[in-house]
């Protein structure tokens, strides 16, 4: 988690980490919610929650219209069931980065494999 926080530039922000999921269900008002699962949730003291999506890809990850819709629905489900008022940021953690295209704007940040394994060089 520390390497993800470092890559996002939030090392100095108090953060708690967890995973999150909920099953398909219907609200008392009849609204149906699909189930949802989030690989890593970083809840930050600055009132931002990073919803991290982990994706392995052999090249830059491309976001399709269907996948973008899935992420929007998942974010709405998370907000509804957690009742959070914090800002929600979608973060992609992937091997080779994000291919920029029509739907790539769904992600506020991308963390690559290189950033995860980067050594911290400390002066003596």
DSSP file (Angstrom, degrees, kcal/mol; ACC not computed):
  #  RESIDUE AA STRUCTURE BP1 BP2  ACC     N-H-->O    O-->H-N    N-H-->O    O-->H-N    TCO  KAPPA ALPHA  PHI   PSI    X-CA   Y-CA   Z-CA
    1    1 A X     >        0   0    0      0, 0.0     4,-2.6     0, 0.0     3,-0.2   0.000 360.0 360.0 360.0 -35.8    0.0    0.0    0.0
    2    2 A X  H  >  +     0   0    0      1,-0.2     4,-2.6     2,-0.2     5,-0.2   0.880 360.0  52.8 -61.5 -37.9    2.8    2.4    0.8
    3    3 A X  H  > S+     0   0    0      2,-0.2     4,-2.2     1,-0.2    -1,-0.2   0.857 109.9  48.8 -67.3 -32.8    4.1    2.3   -2.8
    4    4 A X  H  > S+     0   0    0     -3,-0.2     4,-2.0     2,-0.2    -2,-0.2   0.922 111.7  49.0 -69.4 -44.4    0.6    3.1   -4.1
    5    5 A X  H  X>S+     0   0    0     -4,-2.6     5,-2.7     1,-0.2     4,-0.7   0.911 112.1  49.2 -60.2 -42.1    0.4    6.0   -1.7
    6    6 A X  H ><5S+     0   0    0     -4,-2.6     3,-1.0     1,-0.2    -1,-0.2   0.928 110.5  49.9 -62.8 -45.4    3.8    7.3   -2.7
    7    7 A X  H 3<5S+     0   0    0     -4,-2.2    -1,-0.2     1,-0.3    -2,-0.2   0.829 111.1  49.7 -63.9 -31.9    2.9    7.0   -6.4
    8    8 A X  H 3<5S-     0   0    0     -4,-2.0    -1,-0.3    -5,-0.1    -2,-0.2   0.576 113.6-119.8 -81.9  -9.3   -0.3    9.0   -5.8
    9    9 A X  T <<5S+     0   0    0     -3,-1.0    -3,-0.2    -4,-0.7     3,-0.2   0.776  83.9 112.0  76.9  27.1    1.6   11.7   -3.9
   10   10 A X    > < +     0   0    0     -5,-2.7     3,-1.9    -6,-0.2    -4,-0.2   0.048  25.7 121.6-119.9  25.3   -0.3   11.1   -0.6
   11   11 A X  T 3  S+     0   0    0     -6,-0.4    -1,-0.1     1,-0.3    -5,-0.1   0.828  77.8  50.9 -57.3 -32.6    2.4    9.6    1.6
   12   12 A X  T 3  S+     0   0    0     -3,-0.2     2,-0.5    -7,-0.1    -1,-0.3   0.421  92.1  92.8 -87.3   2.2    2.0   12.4    4.1
   13   13 A X  S <  S-     0   0    0     -3,-1.9     2,-0.1    -8,-0.1    -3,-0.1  -0.848  84.8-114.8-101.5 127.9   -1.8   12.0    4.3
   14   14 A X        +     0   0    0     -2,-0.5    31,-2.5    30,-0.1     2,-0.4  -0.403  47.7 178.3 -58.3 128.2   -3.2    9.7    7.0
   15   15 A X  E     -A   44   0A   0     29,-0.2     2,-0.4    -2,-0.1    29,-0.2  -0.994  25.3-156.4-141.0 139.6   -4.9    6.9    5.2
   16   16 A X  E     -A   43   0A   0     27,-2.4    27,-2.5    -2,-0.4     2,-0.4  -0.933  17.2-150.7-113.7 145.9   -6.7    3.7    6.0
   17   17 A X  E     +A   42   0A   0     -2,-0.4     2,-0.3    25,-0.2    25,-0.2  -0.897  27.1 139.4-119.1 143.5   -6.9    0.8    3.5
   18   18 A X  E     -A   41   0A   0     23,-1.6    23,-3.8    -2,-0.4     2,-0.3  -0.963  42.8-113.6-161.8 172.5   -9.5   -1.9    3.0
   19   19 A X  E     -     0   0A   0     -2,-0.3     2,-0.3    21,-0.2    20,-0.2  -0.743  31.7-157.4-106.1 164.9  -11.4   -3.9    0.4
   20   20 A X  E     +A   38   0A   0     18,-1.9    18,-3.3    -2,-0.3     2,-0.3  -0.999  18.0 158.4-147.1 141.9  -15.1   -3.4   -0.1
   21   21 A X  E     -A   37   0A   0     -2,-0.3     2,-0.3    16,-0.3    16,-0.2  -0.988  12.0-172.1-155.4 158.1  -18.0   -5.4   -1.6
   22   22 A X  E     -A   36   0A   0     14,-2.5    14,-2.0    -2,-0.3     2,-0.2  -0.983  24.2-119.7-148.4 152.6  -21.7   -5.7   -1.4
   23   23 A X        -     0   0    0     -2,-0.3    10,-0.1    12,-0.2     2,-0.0  -0.499  44.4 -81.6 -89.2 160.1  -24.2   -8.2   -2.8
   24   24 A X        +     0   0    0     -2,-0.2     2,-0.3    11,-0.1    10,-0.2  -0.368  66.8 158.1 -56.9 134.4  -27.0   -7.5   -5.3
   25   25 A X  E     -E   33   0B   0      8,-2.2     8,-3.2    -3,-0.1     2,-0.4  -0.980  39.9-122.7-157.4 166.6  -29.9   -6.1   -3.4
   26   26 A X  E     -E   32   0B   0     -2,-0.3     6,-0.2     6,-0.2     5,-0.1  -0.967  27.7-131.0-118.5 130.6  -33.1   -4.1   -3.5
   27   27 A X    >   -     0   0    0      4,-3.0     3,-1.9    -2,-0.4     6,-0.0  -0.207  32.1-101.9 -70.3 167.5  -33.7   -1.0   -1.4
   28   28 A X  T 3  S+     0   0    0      1,-0.3    -1,-0.1     2,-0.1    -2,-0.0   0.755 124.5  56.8 -62.6 -24.0  -36.9   -0.5    0.6
   29   29 A X  T 3  S-     0   0    0      2,-0.1    -1,-0.3     1,-0.0    -2,-0.0   0.410 124.3-103.1 -88.4   3.2  -38.0    1.9   -2.1
   30   30 A X  S <  S+     0   0    0     -3,-1.9     2,-0.3     1,-0.3    -2,-0.1   0.415  71.3 146.6  93.9  -1.6  -37.6   -0.8   -4.8
   31   31 A X        -     0   0    0     -5,-0.1    -4,-3.0     1,-0.0     2,-0.4  -0.544  40.8-141.5 -70.5 127.5  -34.4    0.4   -6.3
   32   32 A X  E     -E   26   0B   0     -2,-0.3     2,-0.5    -6,-0.2    -6,-0.2  -0.780  15.3-165.9 -93.8 133.8  -32.3   -2.5   -7.5
   33   33 A X  E     -E   25   0B   0     -8,-3.2    -8,-2.2    -2,-0.4     3,-0.1  -0.974  15.3-134.6-119.8 126.4  -28.5   -2.4   -7.0
   34   34 A X        -     0   0    0     -2,-0.5   -11,-0.0   -10,-0.2   -12,-0.0  -0.399  37.5 -96.0 -68.4 155.7  -26.1   -4.7   -8.7
   35   35 A X        -     0   0    0     -2,-0.1     2,-0.3   -11,-0.1   -12,-0.2  -0.293  45.2-164.1 -65.8 160.3  -23.4   -6.2   -6.5
   36   36 A X  E     -A   22   0A   0    -14,-2.0   -14,-2.5    -3,-0.1     2,-0.3  -0.989  13.9-167.1-149.0 153.8  -20.1   -4.4   -6.4
   37   37 A X  E     -A   21   0A   0     -2,-0.3     2,-0.5   -16,-0.2   -16,-0.3  -0.992   4.0-163.1-144.5 134.9  -16.5   -5.1   -5.4
   38   38 A X  E     -A   20   0A   0    -18,-3.3   -18,-1.9    -2,-0.3     3,-0.2  -0.985  12.7-149.3-123.2 126.1  -13.6   -2.8   -5.0
   39   39 A X  E    S+     0   0A   0     13,-0.5     2,-0.4    -2,-0.5    14,-0.2   0.901  81.4   4.8 -61.1 -46.2  -10.1   -4.2   -4.8
   40   40 A X  E     - B   0  52A   0     12,-1.4    12,-3.2   -21,-0.1     2,-0.5  -0.974  60.9-164.9-147.4 126.6   -8.6   -1.5   -2.6
   41   41 A X  E     -AB  18  51A   0    -23,-3.8   -23,-1.6    -2,-0.4     2,-0.7  -0.961   4.9-166.1-112.7 121.0  -10.2    1.5   -0.9
   42   42 A X  E     -AB  17  50A   0      8,-2.6     8,-2.6    -2,-0.5     2,-0.7  -0.905   5.2-164.9-108.3 104.9   -7.9    4.2    0.5
   43   43 A X  E     -AB  16  49A   0    -27,-2.5   -27,-2.4    -2,-0.7     2,-0.3  -0.815  14.2-158.4 -93.6 118.7   -9.8    6.5    2.8
   44   44 A X  E >   -A   15   0A   0      4,-2.5     3,-1.3    -2,-0.7     4,-0.3  -0.662  27.1-127.4-104.1 151.3   -7.8    9.6    3.3
   45   45 A X  T 3  S+     0   0    0    -31,-2.5   -30,-0.1     1,-0.3    -1,-0.1   0.660 106.2  70.3 -67.2 -16.5   -7.9   12.2    6.1
   46   46 A X  T 3  S-     0   0    0    -32,-0.3    -1,-0.3     2,-0.2     3,-0.1   0.189 121.1-103.4 -88.1  18.6   -8.2   14.9    3.5
   47   47 A X  S <  S+     0   0    0     -3,-1.3    40,-2.0     1,-0.2     2,-0.4   0.817  84.5 121.4  65.6  35.5  -11.8   13.7    2.8
   48   48 A X  E     - c   0  87A   0     -4,-0.3    -4,-2.5    38,-0.2     2,-0.5  -0.983  46.6-157.4-122.8 138.9  -10.9   11.9   -0.5
   49   49 A X  E     -Bc  43  88A   0     38,-3.1    40,-2.7    -2,-0.4     2,-0.6  -0.977   7.6-151.0-117.5 121.1  -11.5    8.2   -1.0
   50   50 A X  E     -Bc  42  89A   0     -8,-2.6    -8,-2.6    -2,-0.5     2,-0.9  -0.818   3.7-157.3 -90.7 120.2   -9.4    6.5   -3.7
   51   51 A X  E     -Bc  41  90A   0     38,-3.5    40,-2.5    -2,-0.6     2,-0.5  -0.859  17.8-155.8 -97.6 102.5  -11.3    3.5   -5.3
   52   52 A X  E     -Bc  40  91A   0    -12,-3.2   -12,-1.4    -2,-0.9     2,-0.5  -0.688  10.6-164.3 -92.3 127.0   -8.4    1.4   -6.6
   53   53 A X  E     - c   0  92A   0     38,-3.1    40,-3.0    -2,-0.5     2,-0.6  -0.943  10.3-150.6-108.1 120.8   -9.0   -1.0   -9.5
   54   54 A X  E     + c   0  93A   0     -2,-0.5     2,-0.4    38,-0.2    40,-0.2  -0.831  22.1 172.4 -96.4 122.1   -6.2   -3.6  -10.0
   55   55 A X  E     - c   0  94A   0     38,-2.7    40,-0.8    -2,-0.6     2,-0.4  -0.984  23.2-151.4-135.4 125.0   -5.9   -4.7  -13.6
   56   56 A X        +     0   0    0     -2,-0.4     2,-0.3    38,-0.2    38,-0.1  -0.791  27.7 166.0 -88.2 135.2   -3.2   -6.9  -15.2
   57   57 A X        -     0   0    0     -2,-0.4    39,-0.1     4,-0.1     4,-0.1  -0.991  42.0-138.1-148.3 145.5   -2.6   -6.1  -18.9
   58   58 A X  S    S+     0   0    0     -2,-0.3     2,-0.2     2,-0.1     3,-0.1   0.502  94.3   8.5 -83.1  -3.3    0.1   -7.1  -21.3
   59   59 A X  S    S-     0   0    0     38,-0.1    37,-0.5     1,-0.1    36,-0.1  -0.820 118.4 -34.8-151.6-169.3    0.1   -3.5  -22.7
   60   60 A X  S    S-     0   0    0     -2,-0.2     2,-0.4    36,-0.2    38,-0.3  -0.310  70.2-112.1 -56.9 139.5   -1.6   -0.2  -21.8
   61   61 A X  B     -f   98   0C   0     36,-3.1    38,-3.0    -4,-0.1     2,-0.4  -0.614  29.9-152.7 -79.0 129.1   -5.0   -0.8  -20.3
   62   62 A X        -     0   0    0     -2,-0.4     2,-0.5    36,-0.2    38,-0.1  -0.883   5.4-141.5-106.3 132.6   -7.8    0.4  -22.6
   63   63 A X        -     0   0    0     36,-0.5    40,-0.5    -2,-0.4     2,-0.1  -0.819  17.1-158.5 -95.2 123.9  -11.2    1.5  -21.1
   64   64 A X     >  -     0   0    0     -2,-0.5     4,-2.4    39,-0.1     5,-0.2  -0.466  32.3-106.1 -91.7 169.1  -14.3    0.5  -23.1
   65   65 A X  H  > S+     0   0    0      1,-0.2     4,-2.2     2,-0.2     5,-0.2   0.904 122.0  50.2 -60.6 -42.3  -17.7    2.1  -22.9
   66   66 A X  H  > S+     0   0    0      2,-0.2     4,-2.3     1,-0.2    -1,-0.2   0.905 111.2  47.7 -64.3 -41.6  -19.0   -0.9  -21.1
   67   67 A X  H  > S+     0   0    0      2,-0.2     4,-2.3     1,-0.2    -1,-0.2   0.892 110.3  51.8 -68.1 -38.9  -16.2   -0.9  -18.6
   68   68 A X  H  X S+     0   0    0     -4,-2.4     4,-2.1     2,-0.2    -1,-0.2   0.920 110.4  48.8 -62.6 -43.2  -16.6    2.9  -18.0
   69   69 A X  H  X S+     0   0    0     -4,-2.2     4,-2.5     1,-0.2    -2,-0.2   0.905 109.1  53.8 -61.7 -42.4  -20.3    2.3  -17.3
   70   70 A X  H  X S+     0   0    0     -4,-2.3     4,-2.5     1,-0.2    -2,-0.2   0.914 109.2  48.0 -57.9 -44.9  -19.4   -0.5  -14.9
   71   71 A X  H  X S+     0   0    0     -4,-2.3     4,-2.4     2,-0.2    -1,-0.2   0.885 110.7  50.8 -66.4 -38.7  -17.1    1.8  -13.0
   72   72 A X  H  X S+     0   0    0     -4,-2.1     4,-2.2     2,-0.2    -1,-0.2   0.916 112.6  46.4 -64.2 -42.4  -19.7    4.6  -12.8
   73   73 A X  H  X S+     0   0    0     -4,-2.5     4,-2.4     2,-0.2    -2,-0.2   0.904 112.3  50.6 -66.1 -41.0  -22.3    2.1  -11.4
   74   74 A X  H  X S+     0   0    0     -4,-2.5     4,-2.6     2,-0.2    -2,-0.2   0.904 110.4  49.5 -63.0 -41.9  -19.8    0.7   -8.9
   75   75 A X  H  X S+     0   0    0     -4,-2.4     4,-2.5     2,-0.2    -1,-0.2   0.908 111.5  48.7 -63.9 -42.6  -18.9    4.2   -7.7
   76   76 A X  H  X S+     0   0    0     -4,-2.2     4,-2.5     2,-0.2    -2,-0.2   0.894 111.6  50.2 -63.7 -40.1  -22.7    5.1   -7.3
   77   77 A X  H  X S+     0   0    0     -4,-2.4     4,-2.6     2,-0.2     5,-0.3   0.927 110.8  49.1 -63.5 -45.5  -23.2    1.8   -5.4
   78   78 A X  H  X S+     0   0    0     -4,-2.6     4,-2.3     1,-0.2     6,-0.3   0.940 112.8  47.2 -59.2 -47.9  -20.3    2.5   -3.1
   79   79 A X  H  X S+     0   0    0     -4,-2.5     4,-1.5     1,-0.2     5,-0.4   0.911 113.5  49.0 -61.5 -42.4  -21.5    6.0   -2.4
   80   80 A X  H  < S+     0   0    0     -4,-2.5    -2,-0.2     1,-0.2    -1,-0.2   0.943 117.3  37.8 -63.3 -49.6  -25.1    4.8   -1.8
   81   81 A X  H  < S+     0   0    0     -4,-2.6    -1,-0.2     1,-0.2    -2,-0.2   0.787 122.5  41.1 -80.3 -27.0  -24.2    2.0    0.6
   82   82 A X  H  < S-     0   0    0     -4,-2.3    -1,-0.2    -5,-0.3    -2,-0.2   0.671  92.8-145.0 -89.3 -17.4  -21.4    3.7    2.5
   83   83 A X     <  +     0   0    0     -4,-1.5    -3,-0.1    -5,-0.3    -4,-0.1   0.762  38.2 166.9  59.0  26.9  -23.3    7.0    2.6
   84   84 A X        -     0   0    0     -5,-0.4    -1,-0.2    -6,-0.3    -2,-0.1  -0.392  34.7-166.8 -72.6 149.2  -20.0    8.8    2.2
   85   85 A X        +     0   0    0     -2,-0.1    -1,-0.1     2,-0.1     3,-0.1   0.304  55.4 113.8-110.9   2.1  -19.9   12.5    1.4
   86   86 A X  S    S-     0   0    0      1,-0.1   -38,-0.2   -38,-0.1     2,-0.2  -0.298  80.3 -94.3 -69.5 157.4  -16.1   12.4    0.6
   87   87 A X  E     -c   48   0A   0    -40,-2.0   -38,-3.1     1,-0.0     2,-0.5  -0.525  40.0-142.2 -68.0 139.6  -14.8   12.9   -2.9
   88   88 A X  E     -c   49   0A   0    -40,-0.2     2,-0.5    -2,-0.2   -38,-0.2  -0.935  16.8-171.8-111.3 125.9  -14.4    9.6   -4.8
   89   89 A X  E     -c   50   0A   0    -40,-2.7   -38,-3.5    -2,-0.5     2,-0.5  -0.963  17.4-139.8-116.5 129.6  -11.5    9.1   -7.1
   90   90 A X  E     -c   51   0A   0     -2,-0.5    18,-2.4    16,-0.4    19,-1.3  -0.773  22.7-169.6 -85.6 128.9  -11.1    6.1   -9.4
   91   91 A X  E     -cd  52 109A   0    -40,-2.5   -38,-3.1    -2,-0.5     2,-0.6  -0.979  11.5-148.9-123.0 130.2   -7.5    4.9   -9.5
   92   92 A X  E     -cd  53 110A   0     17,-2.4    19,-3.2    -2,-0.4     2,-0.6  -0.880   8.3-169.6 -99.8 123.8   -6.1    2.3  -11.9
   93   93 A X  E     +cd  54 111A   0    -40,-3.0   -38,-2.7    -2,-0.6     2,-0.3  -0.958  30.9 146.2-111.0 112.8   -3.3    0.2  -10.7
   94   94 A X  E     -cd  55 112A   0     17,-2.5    19,-0.6    -2,-0.6   -38,-0.2  -0.898  56.6-107.4-147.1 168.9   -1.9   -1.7  -13.7
   95   95 A X  S    S+     0   0    0    -40,-0.8    18,-1.3    -2,-0.3    19,-0.5   0.944 107.9  11.8 -68.4 -50.8    1.2   -3.1  -15.3
   96   96 A X  S    S-     0   0    0    -37,-0.5    -1,-0.2     1,-0.4   -36,-0.2   0.225 106.2-104.7-121.6  14.5    1.9   -0.8  -18.2
   97   97 A X        -     0   0    0     14,-0.2   -36,-3.1   -38,-0.1     2,-0.4  -0.427  47.1 -49.6  98.0-171.8   -0.4    2.2  -17.7
   98   98 A X  B     -f   61   0C   0    -38,-0.3     2,-0.6    -2,-0.1   -36,-0.2  -0.895  38.6-134.3-112.8 130.3   -3.6    3.6  -19.3
   99   99 A X        -     0   0    0    -38,-3.0   -36,-0.5    -2,-0.4     2,-0.3  -0.749  31.6-127.2 -81.0 120.8   -4.2    4.0  -23.0
  100  100 A X        +     0   0    0     -2,-0.6     2,-0.3   -38,-0.1   -38,-0.0  -0.518  52.6 125.8 -73.7 133.4   -5.8    7.4  -23.3
  101  101 A X  S >  S-     0   0    0     -2,-0.3     3,-0.7   -37,-0.0     4,-0.4  -0.868  72.6 -54.6-164.3-166.3   -9.1    7.4  -25.2
  102  102 A X  T 3  S+     0   0    0     -2,-0.3     3,-0.2     1,-0.2   -38,-0.1   0.792 132.2  30.9 -58.6 -32.5  -12.7    8.4  -25.1
  103  103 A X  T >  S+     0   0    0    -40,-0.5     3,-1.4     1,-0.1    -1,-0.2   0.403  89.6  94.7-110.8   1.3  -13.4    6.7  -21.8
  104  104 A X  G X   +     0   0    0     -3,-0.7     3,-1.7     1,-0.3    -1,-0.1   0.685  66.3  81.0 -70.6 -16.3  -10.0    6.8  -20.0
  105  105 A X  G 3   +     0   0    0     -4,-0.4    -1,-0.3     1,-0.3    -2,-0.1   0.580  69.0  84.1 -66.4  -8.7  -11.1   10.0  -18.1
  106  106 A X  G <  S+     0   0    0     -3,-1.4     2,-0.5   -17,-0.1   -16,-0.4   0.773  82.4  72.0 -62.7 -25.0  -13.0    7.8  -15.6
  107  107 A X    <   -     0   0    0     -3,-1.7   -16,-0.2     1,-0.1     3,-0.1  -0.821  60.5-170.0 -97.3 127.6   -9.6    7.4  -13.8
  108  108 A X  S    S+     0   0    0    -18,-2.4     2,-0.3    -2,-0.5   -17,-0.2   0.765  77.3  14.5 -80.6 -27.1   -8.2   10.4  -11.9
  109  109 A X  E     -d   91   0A   0    -19,-1.3   -17,-2.4     2,-0.0     2,-0.4  -0.983  61.7-153.8-147.2 155.1   -4.9    8.6  -11.4
  110  110 A X  E     -d   92   0A   0     -2,-0.3     2,-0.5   -19,-0.2   -17,-0.2  -0.998   4.5-164.8-131.3 135.8   -2.9    5.7  -12.7
  111  111 A X  E     -d   93   0A   0    -19,-3.2   -17,-2.5    -2,-0.4   -14,-0.2  -0.986  15.5-157.6-119.3 126.1   -0.2    3.7  -10.9
  112  112 A X  E  >  -d   94   0A   0     -2,-0.5     4,-1.8   -19,-0.2   -17,-0.2  -0.513  32.3-104.9-100.7 169.3    2.0    1.5  -13.0
  113  113 A X  H  > S+     0   0    0    -18,-1.3     4,-1.7   -19,-0.6     5,-0.1   0.878 120.0  58.7 -57.3 -40.4    4.1   -1.6  -12.1
  114  114 A X  H  4 S+     0   0    0    -19,-0.5     4,-0.4     1,-0.2    -1,-0.2   0.906 106.1  48.0 -58.3 -42.1    7.3    0.6  -12.4
  115  115 A X  H >4 S+     0   0    0     -3,-0.2     3,-0.6     1,-0.2    -1,-0.2   0.855 108.6  55.2 -67.9 -33.8    5.9    2.9   -9.6
  116  116 A X  H 3< S+     0   0    0     -4,-1.8    -1,-0.2     1,-0.2    -2,-0.2   0.847 116.2  35.6 -67.5 -32.9    5.1   -0.1   -7.4
  117  117 A X  T 3< S+     0   0    0     -4,-1.7    -1,-0.2    -5,-0.1    -2,-0.2   0.296  85.9 129.3-105.7   9.4    8.6   -1.5   -7.5
  118  118 A X    <   -     0   0    0     -3,-0.6     2,-0.3    -4,-0.4    -3,-0.0  -0.431  57.3-126.8 -66.2 134.2   10.5    1.8   -7.6
  119  119 A X        -     0   0    0     -2,-0.2     2,-0.6     1,-0.0    -1,-0.1  -0.597  15.6-126.9 -80.7 141.5   13.2    2.0   -4.9
  120  120 A X        -     0   0    0     -2,-0.3     2,-0.6     2,-0.0    -1,-0.0  -0.809  20.6-151.4 -88.1 122.3   13.2    4.9   -2.6
  121  121 A X        -     0   0    0     -2,-0.6     2,-0.5     0, 0.0    -2,-0.0  -0.855  13.8-167.8 -98.4 119.9   16.6    6.6   -2.7
  122  122 A X        -     0   0    0     -2,-0.6     2,-0.1     2,-0.0    -2,-0.0  -0.895  19.4-123.0-111.5 134.1   17.4    8.3    0.6
  123  123 A X              0   0    0     -2,-0.5    -1,-0.0     1,-0.1     0, 0.0  -0.395 360.0 360.0 -70.2 152.3   20.3   10.7    1.1
  124  124 A X              0   0    0     -2,-0.1    -1,-0.1     0, 0.0    -2,-0.0   0.471 360.0 360.0 -76.8 360.0   22.8    9.8    3.8
